[in-house]
C-alpha cells in the first residue's frame, strides 16, 4: 500500500512491521481474504473509511506546508 519495506524486529511492532490485514473486514481472517501489509498502512486503513481517508489526503495535499510546518508559506 505504502511501498515501504517490511522489516521484522524483536518483540515490538513498528511502522515497518508486517501485519495481517483483512481485505473485507466482515469476512474475518479466512483464506483468500487476508494480505500482508505494513503496520503503518494497516493503522491508517483501519481508522477511517475510504471517503474519510480521501478527504484527509486532499486536505494534506492542499495544505502541505500547514500540515508539515504548522504554518503556510508566503
Buried (B, 14 or more C-beta within 10 A) or exposed (E): EEEEEEEEEEEEBEEBBBBEBBEEEEEEEEEEBBEEBBBBBBEBBEEEEEEEEEEBEEEEEEEEEEEEEEEEEE
